Structure formats: structure tokens, C-alpha cells
Amino acid sequence: MAESIVLVSGGVRWQIQPGLEPLFGPDGLRLDEWLAAGQARVIKHGPHRTVYHVVLPGVDFYLKHNRLADRRAWLRQLIRPSKARSEYEHALAVAARQVPTMEPLAIGEMCGSAGPRCSFLITRALPETRPLSSFLETTLPQWPAPRRARMRQRLAVALGQLLARIHDAGITHHDLHPGNLLLRLDADDRPELFLIDLH
């Protein structure tokens, strides 16, 4: 991975991969522009975080905005890195251990005031993937029985292989479930799995 660039924009200190400078304007990340143009959409929203999918010419990515929604989260971040920082560093470490995962492109942490603040993580979208959970719940049940049975067997093997790689690499994921695995199928229904949500 190329050496990252540090910039401050809109009160946020960013560490970004080279080439991503056009994502930022004088007031920070151009999220409002992308939402207005239909280039970004919210895919998950809650009190602690909002996740956006952004598709721009030349780059397709997810933006995760982590918020400190309560006093407990604020106190926890007094002694721990931000959630974005943890996930960014974990993603680099997991990839270095040859476990398939997301590629972090940028991390942003608010600056200029005392105490913990919200944080941002940008990761490259993995083409032609979807959460394993949604595949199991909505797609697989629609397939003919023989294809369904064959896919269940292949998924069991792929999951076993991924878990073995995770174990051999010395990685512990504290929230491992089908929603935190992305699935890609090739033209012959061979599955490939990726580990995500690493904070």
C-alpha cells in the first residue's frame, strides 16, 4: 500500500491514500454534494453510526461515520482509540496476515477540541459482493433444490476454510456472524468470503 497523506479539512484530520484528495473541499468531505447528486446513499443508520455507499467516477467506497452517542461511548474513547482508528488498523493487520478483508482508504478524526470526538472510515467497495446474511435469507431460498443443496455444501467448505485461516493467523473477531461476512459468487457458483466490521 502506498504511503498515506495527512490533510486537515473541515475540522477533521484525515489520513488518506494518494489520489483521494479530490474527495475533499474547503469544508471537508464532499458528502452533501454526493447525496444531492444521488452518488451517495445511506445504507445503515443508528445512534452510534451511519454508513454510506458512495459511487464516484473511478472509486466506489463505503463511508462509516462513527458517533459518540452516549456518555459510556465518550468515556470509553478517553482510554481507547476511536472506532475508525481501531477498524483501520485492524483491517491493515488482517490483510497483512493474508485473510480476505476490506481495503481501508482513509481515516478521519475530528480535531481542534479536547476530549473524544466522532470519527470516519472509508473503505474500498468489494465488487460483486453482498452480505452473506442477505444471500442466505433472500436469494438462496429462491434457488431450485439441487442448486441450493450444492451451494450449502460449498458455503460450508468456504466458511470452514476462512475460519481456519482466521484461526491460523491468530485473529479473534468478537462479532462474527453472517452479516459481517461478504460473499462473492463466480459464474460457476463458487463462493468467496471476506471478513468485515473489524473495529
C-alpha positions as CSV (number, residue, x, y, z in Angstrom):
1,M,0.0,0.0,0.0
2,A,1.3,3.5,-0.9
3,E,2.3,5.8,1.9
4,S,-0.7,7.8,3.2
5,I,-1.2,11.5,3.0
6,V,-2.3,13.6,6.0
7,L,-4.6,16.6,5.5
8,V,-6.9,18.7,7.7
9,S,-10.3,19.6,6.1
10,G,-13.5,20.8,7.8
11,G,-12.1,20.4,11.3
12,V,-11.2,16.7,10.6
13,R,-7.7,15.3,10.4
14,W,-7.6,12.8,7.6
15,Q,-5.0,10.1,6.7
16,I,-5.8,9.1,3.1
17,Q,-4.4,7.1,0.3
18,P,-2.8,9.1,-2.6
19,G,-5.3,10.1,-5.3
20,L,-8.2,10.7,-2.9
21,E,-7.6,14.4,-2.5
22,P,-10.5,15.4,-4.8
23,L,-12.9,13.8,-2.3
24,F,-12.3,16.9,-0.1
25,G,-13.4,20.5,-0.5
26,P,-12.8,23.6,1.7
27,D,-15.4,22.4,4.2
28,G,-14.3,18.8,4.3
29,L,-15.5,15.6,2.7
30,R,-18.0,16.4,-0.2
31,L,-20.7,14.1,1.3
32,D,-23.5,16.7,0.9
33,E,-22.7,17.1,-2.8
34,W,-22.7,13.3,-3.3
35,L,-26.0,12.9,-1.5
36,A,-27.7,15.7,-3.5
37,A,-26.4,14.2,-6.8
38,G,-27.5,10.7,-5.9
39,Q,-23.9,9.4,-5.9
40,A,-24.2,8.6,-2.2
41,R,-26.9,6.8,-0.2
42,V,-27.4,5.8,3.4
43,I,-27.3,2.0,3.8
44,K,-27.3,1.8,7.6
45,H,-28.2,4.4,10.3
46,G,-28.3,4.3,14.0
47,P,-27.4,6.3,17.1
48,H,-23.8,5.2,17.0
49,R,-23.0,5.2,13.3
50,T,-24.2,5.9,9.8
51,V,-22.8,4.0,6.8
52,Y,-22.9,5.5,3.3
53,H,-22.3,3.8,-0.1
54,V,-20.6,6.3,-2.4
55,V,-20.1,5.6,-6.1
56,L,-17.9,8.2,-8.0
57,P,-16.1,8.0,-11.3
58,G,-13.0,5.9,-10.6
59,V,-13.8,5.0,-7.0
60,D,-16.5,3.0,-5.2
61,F,-16.4,3.1,-1.4
62,Y,-18.2,2.9,1.9
63,L,-18.0,5.8,4.4
64,K,-18.6,4.9,8.0
65,H,-19.4,7.8,10.4
66,N,-18.9,6.7,14.0
67,R,-20.6,8.9,16.6
68,L,-20.3,9.1,20.4
69,A,-23.9,8.6,21.1
70,D,-23.8,8.4,24.9
71,R,-21.6,9.1,27.9
72,R,-20.4,5.5,28.0
73,A,-19.1,5.7,24.5
74,W,-17.4,9.0,25.3
75,L,-15.7,7.6,28.4
76,R,-14.6,4.5,26.5
77,Q,-12.9,6.6,23.9
78,L,-10.9,8.5,26.5
79,I,-8.8,5.4,27.0
80,R,-9.1,3.7,23.6
81,P,-8.5,4.7,20.0
82,S,-11.5,5.9,18.0
83,K,-13.6,3.2,16.4
84,A,-12.5,4.3,13.0
85,R,-8.8,4.1,14.1
86,S,-9.3,0.6,15.5
87,E,-11.0,-0.7,12.4
88,Y,-8.5,0.9,10.1
89,E,-5.5,-0.6,11.9
90,H,-7.3,-4.0,12.3
91,A,-8.1,-4.1,8.6
92,L,-4.4,-3.5,7.7
93,A,-3.3,-6.2,10.2
94,V,-5.9,-8.7,8.9
95,A,-4.9,-8.1,5.3
96,A,-1.2,-8.5,6.2
97,R,-2.0,-11.9,7.6
98,Q,-3.5,-12.9,4.2
99,V,-7.1,-13.1,5.4
100,P,-9.5,-11.7,2.8
101,T,-11.0,-8.4,4.0
102,M,-11.8,-4.8,3.1
103,E,-9.2,-2.3,2.0
104,P,-9.1,0.8,4.1
105,L,-8.6,4.0,2.0
106,A,-8.9,6.8,4.6
107,I,-9.5,7.6,8.3
108,G,-10.7,10.9,9.7
109,E,-10.7,12.0,13.3
110,M,-12.1,15.4,14.4
111,C,-9.5,17.8,15.8
112,G,-9.3,21.1,17.5
113,S,-11.0,20.4,20.8
114,A,-10.4,18.5,24.0
115,G,-11.9,15.1,24.5
116,P,-13.1,12.3,22.2
117,R,-15.0,13.1,19.0
118,C,-16.6,11.3,16.2
119,S,-14.5,9.5,13.6
120,F,-14.8,8.4,9.9
121,L,-13.6,5.4,8.0
122,I,-13.5,5.0,4.2
123,T,-13.1,1.5,2.7
124,R,-13.0,0.4,-0.9
125,A,-16.1,-1.5,-2.0
126,L,-15.5,-5.1,-2.9
127,P,-17.0,-5.6,-6.3
128,E,-19.9,-8.0,-6.8
129,T,-20.2,-8.8,-3.1
130,R,-23.2,-8.8,-0.7
131,P,-23.6,-9.7,3.0
132,L,-23.8,-13.5,3.5
133,S,-26.8,-12.9,5.7
134,S,-28.9,-11.3,3.0
135,F,-27.9,-14.0,0.5
136,L,-29.0,-16.8,2.9
137,E,-32.2,-15.0,3.8
138,T,-33.4,-13.8,0.4
139,T,-31.5,-15.3,-2.6
140,L,-30.7,-18.9,-1.6
141,P,-34.3,-19.9,-0.7
142,Q,-35.4,-18.9,-4.3
143,W,-33.0,-21.3,-6.0
144,P,-34.0,-24.8,-7.2
145,A,-33.4,-27.5,-4.6
146,P,-30.4,-29.2,-6.3
147,R,-28.6,-25.8,-6.7
148,R,-29.5,-24.9,-3.1
149,A,-28.1,-28.1,-1.7
150,R,-24.8,-27.7,-3.7
151,M,-24.4,-24.1,-2.6
152,R,-25.0,-25.1,1.1
153,Q,-22.2,-27.6,0.8
154,R,-19.8,-25.1,-0.9
155,L,-20.6,-22.4,1.6
156,A,-19.9,-24.8,4.5
157,V,-16.5,-25.6,3.0
158,A,-15.7,-22.0,2.2
159,L,-16.7,-20.9,5.7
160,G,-14.6,-23.7,7.3
161,Q,-11.6,-22.6,5.2
162,L,-12.0,-18.9,6.1
163,L,-12.3,-19.7,9.8
164,A,-9.2,-21.9,9.6
165,R,-7.3,-19.0,8.0
166,I,-8.6,-16.6,10.7
167,H,-7.5,-19.1,13.4
168,D,-4.1,-19.8,11.9
169,A,-3.5,-16.0,11.6
170,G,-4.2,-15.5,15.3
171,I,-7.2,-13.3,14.7
172,T,-10.2,-13.0,17.0
173,H,-13.4,-11.4,15.7
174,H,-15.7,-10.6,18.6
175,D,-18.8,-10.2,16.4
176,L,-18.6,-13.0,13.8
177,H,-21.9,-13.6,12.1
178,P,-23.2,-13.8,8.5
179,G,-23.8,-10.0,8.4
180,N,-20.1,-9.4,8.9
181,L,-19.1,-11.7,6.1
182,L,-19.3,-10.6,2.4
183,L,-20.0,-13.2,-0.3
184,R,-18.9,-13.2,-3.9
185,L,-20.0,-15.9,-6.3
186,D,-18.3,-16.6,-9.6
187,A,-20.1,-17.8,-12.8
188,D,-20.0,-21.4,-11.5
189,D,-21.4,-20.6,-8.1
190,R,-18.1,-20.9,-6.3
191,P,-18.2,-18.8,-3.2
192,E,-15.5,-16.4,-1.9
193,L,-15.9,-14.9,1.6
194,F,-14.5,-11.7,3.1
195,L,-14.3,-10.7,6.7
196,I,-15.6,-7.1,7.6
197,D,-16.6,-5.0,10.6
198,L,-13.3,-5.2,12.3
199,H,-13.5,-2.5,15.0
